[in-house]
Amino acid sequence: MEVKYQEEIKTLTDKLNEQNRTIQELNEKYKKMSKPQKSTNKGIDEDKFNLIKNLIPTKKVPDQKAQRRKLYNLFDKKKLEYLTEEDMRSGIINILKLGELVDADDAITTAFQSASGAKKCTKKNKESDMKNSTIEFNEFRIFFVYLRQY
């Protein structure tokens, strides 16, 4: 009878050990899954953010300026030679296919407001120009530079 109890104890011990291993494995998987990714922009993980950075030509070199001109013309569907915040948001979603940035509404708004007066401040009539919340081509690069910072 003692041998039978020892066998049952061994069987139960083996089952407990297996359950403990399973629990440990599940805990490790959970830790990996719940580990926060490095966020660089309102919930956009680092890999996506780097992809976004590479899609947006912000350098002051001729080939990137040409890319910016093409993008600007695509964003400017109405051919008004300026872009509104809605034009920028629409271009980011539909042309650049960066729907992740829609979650970053505050960053888009802040970058737009910062860039919309950047070049116009040198003009004589600063107040009326600052109220004009549009972006011209010479501010287009600045918008994306600001956006990358947020």
SERO-4910 file (N, C-alpha, C, O; in steps of 0.05 Angstrom, whole numbers):
BEGIN
 pado doro    nc1    nc2    nc3   cac1   cac2   cac3    cc1    cc2    cc3    oc1    oc2    oc3
  Met    A     16    -24      0      0      0      0     17     25      0     10     45    -13
  Glu    A     39     24     14     58     46     15     69     53    -12     73     76    -19
  Val    A     74     32    -28     85     36    -55     64     50    -73     70     67    -89
  Lys    A     38     43    -69     17     55    -84     15     85    -77     11    101    -96
  Tyr    A     17     92    -52     17    120    -44     41    135    -55     38    158    -64
  Gln    A     63    123    -55     87    135    -66     84    140    -96     93    161   -106
  Glu    A     72    122   -110     67    125   -139     47    148   -144     51    164   -162
  Glu    A     26    149   -127      7    171   -130     20    198   -123     15    218   -137
  Ile    A     36    199   -103     51    223    -96     69    232   -119     70    255   -126
  Lys    A     83    212   -130    101    218   -153     85    229   -177     93    248   -190
  Thr    A     62    216   -182     45    225   -205     35    253   -200     36    270   -218
  Leu    A     26    259   -176     16    286   -169     38    306   -170     34    329   -180
  Thr    A     61    299   -161     85    317   -161     92    323   -190     98    346   -197
  Asp    A     92    303   -207     98    307   -236     77    326   -249     85    344   -264
  Lys    A     52    322   -242     31    340   -253     35    368   -244     33    387   -260
  Leu    A     41    372   -218     46    399   -208     70    412   -221     69    436   -228
  Asn    A     91    397   -224    115    407   -238    108    416   -266    117    437   -275
  Glu    A     93    400   -280     85    407   -308     67    432   -308     71    450   -325
  Gln    A     49    434   -289     32    458   -287     49    483   -281     45    504   -292
  Asn    A     69    480   -263     86    503   -257    102    511   -281    106    535   -286
  Arg    A    112    492   -297    127    499   -321    108    514   -341    116    534   -353
  Thr    A     84    504   -344     64    517   -361     58    545   -352     57    564   -368
  Ile    A     55    549   -326     49    575   -315     73    594   -319     69    617   -327
  Gln    A     97    584   -315    121    600   -320    123    608   -349    130    631   -356
  Glu    A    118    590   -367    119    596   -396     98    617   -403    104    635   -418
  Leu    A     74    614   -393     53    633   -398     60    661   -387     56    681   -400
  Asn    A     72    661   -363     81    687   -352    102    700   -369    102    725   -372
  Glu    A    121    685   -379    142    695   -396    130    707   -422    138    728   -431
  Lys    A    111    692   -434     99    701   -458     83    727   -453     84    746   -469
  Tyr    A     69    728   -430     54    752   -423     73    776   -420     67    798   -429
  Lys    A     95    772   -406    114    793   -402    124    804   -429    127    828   -432
  Lys    A    130    786   -447    140    794   -474    118    810   -489    124    830   -501
  Met    A     94    800   -487     72    813   -501     65    840   -489     58    859   -503
  Ser    A     66    842   -463     58    867   -450     80    887   -446     76    909   -436
  Lys    A    104    879   -455    127    897   -453    123    921   -471    119    917   -495
  Pro    A    122    945   -461    116    968   -478    138    973   -498    162    971   -492
  Gln    A    130    978   -523    149    985   -543    157   1014   -540    141   1030   -529
  Lys    A    181   1021   -548    190   1048   -547    172   1065   -564    171   1061   -589
  Ser    A    158   1084   -553    139   1100   -568    152   1127   -573    164   1139   -556
  Thr    A    150   1136   -598    162   1161   -606    142   1182   -614    148   1205   -617
  Asn    A    117   1173   -618     97   1193   -627     69   1182   -622     58   1168   -638
  Lys    A     57   1190   -600     30   1184   -593     22   1155   -600      2   1150   -614
  Gly    A     36   1136   -590     29   1108   -593     40   1095   -618     34   1071   -623
  Ile    A     55   1109   -634     67   1097   -658     94   1084   -648    111   1098   -638
  Asp    A     97   1058   -653    121   1045   -644    145   1054   -660    142   1066   -682
  Glu    A    169   1048   -651    194   1059   -663    197   1050   -692    206   1066   -708
  Asp    A    190   1025   -698    194   1015   -726    176   1031   -745    185   1039   -767
  Lys    A    151   1035   -738    133   1050   -755    142   1079   -757    141   1091   -778
  Phe    A    151   1090   -735    161   1118   -735    185   1121   -754    186   1141   -768
  Asn    A    203   1102   -753    226   1103   -771    218   1101   -800    229   1114   -818
  Leu    A    197   1085   -806    187   1082   -833    175   1109   -842    180   1118   -864
  Ile    A    160   1122   -824    149   1148   -830    171   1168   -835    169   1184   -854
  Lys    A    191   1168   -819    214   1187   -822    227   1184   -849    235   1203   -862
  Asn    A    229   1159   -858    242   1154   -884    224   1161   -908    234   1167   -930
  Leu    A    197   1161   -904    179   1169   -926    178   1199   -930    171   1208   -952
  Ile    A    184   1214   -910    181   1243   -911    207   1256   -917    226   1255   -901
  Pro    A    210   1269   -940    235   1282   -948    238   1309   -934    225   1329   -941
  Thr    A    255   1310   -914    259   1335   -899    286   1348   -901    291   1370   -891
  Lys    A    304   1334   -915    331   1345   -918    332   1367   -939    316   1368   -957
  Lys    A    352   1385   -936    355   1408   -954    373   1401   -977    394   1414   -981
  Val    A    367   1380   -991    383   1371  -1014    365   1371  -1039    340   1368  -1036
  Pro    A    376   1376  -1063    359   1379  -1087    340   1356  -1092    317   1361  -1099
  Asp    A    348   1331  -1089    330   1309  -1095    307   1308  -1076    284   1301  -1084
  Gln    A    312   1314  -1050    290   1314  -1031    272   1338  -1035    248   1337  -1030
  Lys    A    283   1360  -1044    266   1384  -1050    248   1377  -1073    224   1385  -1073
  Ala    A    258   1363  -1092    241   1354  -1115    219   1335  -1106    196   1337  -1115
  Gln    A    226   1317  -1088    206   1299  -1077    184   1315  -1061    161   1309  -1063
  Arg    A    193   1335  -1046    175   1351  -1031    156   1367  -1050    132   1369  -1045
  Arg    A    167   1376  -1072    151   1391  -1092    129   1373  -1103    106   1381  -1106
  Lys    A    137   1348  -1110    117   1329  -1120     95   1323  -1099     71   1323  -1105
  Leu    A    104   1318  -1074     85   1314  -1053     67   1338  -1049     42   1335  -1046
  Tyr    A     78   1361  -1049     63   1386  -1044     41   1388  -1066     18   1394  -1060
  Asn    A     49   1383  -1091     30   1385  -1113      8   1364  -1110    -15   1369  -1117
  Leu    A     15   1340  -1100     -6   1319  -1095    -24   1327  -1072    -49   1323  -1073
  Phe    A    -13   1339  -1051    -29   1348  -1028    -48   1371  -1037    -70   1374  -1027
  Asp    A    -39   1388  -1055    -53   1412  -1064    -72   1405  -1087    -68   1413  -1110
  Lys    A    -93   1390  -1080   -112   1381  -1100   -127   1403  -1114   -135   1401  -1137
  Lys    A   -132   1425  -1099   -147   1448  -1110   -129   1467  -1126   -139   1486  -1138
  Lys    A   -103   1462  -1126    -84   1479  -1140    -86   1508  -1131    -86   1526  -1148
  Leu    A    -87   1512  -1105    -89   1539  -1094    -62   1551  -1086    -60   1574  -1078
  Glu    A    -41   1535  -1088    -14   1543  -1080    -11   1546  -1050      9   1558  -1041
  Tyr    A    -29   1536  -1034    -26   1535  -1005    -43   1511   -995    -61   1502  -1009
  Leu    A    -36   1502   -972    -49   1478   -960    -62   1486   -933    -49   1500   -917
  Thr    A    -86   1476   -929    -98   1479   -903    -91   1455   -885    -79   1436   -894
  Glu    A    -98   1457   -860    -93   1434   -842   -107   1409   -852    -96   1387   -850
  Glu    A   -131   1413   -862   -146   1390   -872   -132   1378   -897   -132   1354   -900
  Asp    A   -121   1395   -914   -106   1385   -937    -82   1368   -928    -77   1347   -939
  Met    A    -69   1378   -907    -46   1363   -897    -54   1336   -885    -42   1316   -891
  Arg    A    -75   1337   -869    -85   1312   -857    -94   1292   -878    -87   1268   -877
  Ser    A   -108   1302   -899   -117   1285   -920    -94   1273   -936    -94   1249   -943
  Gly    A    -74   1289   -941    -50   1280   -955    -35   1259   -940    -25   1240   -951
  Ile    A    -33   1263   -914    -19   1244   -897    -33   1217   -898    -20   1196   -899
  Ile    A    -60   1217   -897    -75   1192   -897    -76   1180   -925    -71   1156   -928
  Asn    A    -83   1196   -945    -89   1185   -972    -65   1182   -990    -64   1164  -1007
  Ile    A    -46   1200   -988    -24   1200  -1006      0   1185   -994     12   1167  -1007
  Leu    A      7   1193   -969     30   1179   -956     22   1153   -944     39   1136   -936
  Lys    A     -5   1148   -942    -16   1123   -930     -6   1119   -901      2   1097   -894
  Leu    A     -6   1141   -886      3   1140   -858    -20   1144   -839    -21   1163   -824
  Gly    A    -39   1126   -841    -63   1128   -824    -56   1128   -794    -72   1137   -778
  Glu    A    -33   1117   -787    -25   1116   -759    -23   1144   -747    -27   1148   -723
  Leu    A    -16   1163   -764    -13   1191   -754    -40   1204   -748    -40   1225   -735
  Val    A    -62   1192   -757    -88   1204   -751    -92   1203   -721   -105   1220   -709
  Asp    A    -80   1182   -708    -82   1181   -679    -65   1203   -666    -68   1208   -642
  Ala    A    -48   1216   -681    -31   1237   -671    -42   1264   -679    -27   1281   -688
  Asp    A    -68   1268   -676    -81   1293   -683    -68   1317   -671    -64   1338   -684
  Asp    A    -61   1315   -645    -48   1338   -632    -21   1345   -645    -15   1369   -648
  Ala    A     -6   1325   -652     20   1330   -664     17   1343   -691     32   1361   -698
  Ile    A     -3   1334   -707     -8   1345   -733    -16   1375   -730     -6   1392   -744
  Thr    A    -35   1380   -712    -44   1407   -707    -22   1425   -698    -19   1448   -708
  Thr    A     -6   1416   -679     16   1432   -668     37   1438   -690     46   1460   -693
  Ala    A     44   1417   -705     64   1421   -726     53   1440   -748     68   1457   -758
  Phe    A     27   1438   -754     15   1455   -774     16   1484   -764     24   1502   -779
  Gln    A      7   1488   -740      7   1516   -729     35   1528   -727     39   1551   -733
  Ser    A     54   1511   -720     82   1521   -718     93   1528   -746    106   1548   -749
  Ala    A     87   1511   -765     98   1515   -792     84   1537   -808     95   1550   -825
  Ser    A     58   1541   -802     42   1559   -818     51   1588   -816     44   1604   -833
  Gly    A     65   1595   -795     75   1622   -793    105   1625   -795    115   1647   -792
  Ala    A    118   1603   -800    147   1603   -798    161   1622   -818    178   1638   -810
  Lys    A    153   1622   -842    166   1639   -863    152   1666   -865    164   1685   -874
  Lys    A    126   1667   -857    111   1691   -860    118   1713   -839    112   1736   -843
  Cys    A    131   1705   -818    137   1724   -796    156   1746   -805    158   1767   -792
  Thr    A    170   1742   -827    189   1762   -836    175   1784   -852    187   1804   -858
  Lys    A    150   1780   -860    135   1800   -875    127   1823   -856    126   1820   -832
  Lys    A    119   1846   -868    112   1869   -853     87   1865   -837     86   1872   -814
  Asn    A     66   1854   -849     41   1852   -836     39   1825   -822     25   1806   -832
  Lys    A     52   1822   -800     54   1796   -786     27   1786   -776     21   1762   -779
  Glu    A     11   1803   -764    -14   1794   -752    -33   1781   -772    -43   1759   -767
  Ser    A    -38   1794   -795    -56   1782   -814    -45   1757   -826    -59   1738   -832
  Asp    A    -18   1756   -830     -6   1732   -840     -8   1709   -820    -11   1686   -828
  Met    A     -5   1714   -795     -6   1693   -775    -34   1682   -773    -38   1658   -767
  Lys    A    -54   1698   -777    -82   1689   -776    -88   1671   -800   -106   1653   -798
  Asn    A    -74   1675   -822    -78   1659   -846    -66   1631   -841    -42   1627   -844
  Ser    A    -82   1612   -833    -71   1586   -825    -70   1568   -849    -86   1549   -853
  Thr    A    -50   1573   -866    -44   1556   -889    -14   1552   -890      2   1565   -877
  Ile    A     -6   1532   -905     22   1526   -909     28   1529   -939     15   1517   -956
  Glu    A     49   1544   -945     58   1547   -972     82   1527   -976     90   1514   -957
  Phe    A     91   1525  -1000    112   1505  -1005    137   1510   -988    149   1490   -979
  Asn    A    145   1535   -983    169   1540   -967    165   1533   -938    185   1532   -923
  Glu    A    141   1527   -929    135   1518   -902    130   1488   -900    128   1476   -878
  Phe    A    127   1475   -923    119   1447   -925    140   1429   -911    133   1412   -895
  Arg    A    165   1434   -916    187   1419   -903    187   1424   -873    191   1405   -858
  Ile    A    182   1448   -865    182   1455   -837    160   1440   -822    164   1431   -799
  Phe    A    137   1438   -835    115   1423   -823    124   1394   -816    120   1385   -794
  Phe    A    137   1381   -835    146   1353   -830    168   1351   -810    170   1332   -795
  Val    A    185   1372   -809    206   1372   -789    193   1374   -762    201   1359   -743
  Tyr    A    174   1392   -758    160   1394   -732    145   1368   -726    146   1359   -703
  Leu    A    132   1357   -746    117   1333   -741    134   1310   -731    126   1295   -714
  Arg    A    158   1308   -742    177   1287   -733    185   1291   -705    192   1271   -691
  Gln    A    186   1316   -696    194   1321   -668    173   1314   -648    180   1308   -625
  Tyr    A    148   1314   -656    126   1308   -637    123   1279   -637    106   1269   -622
***
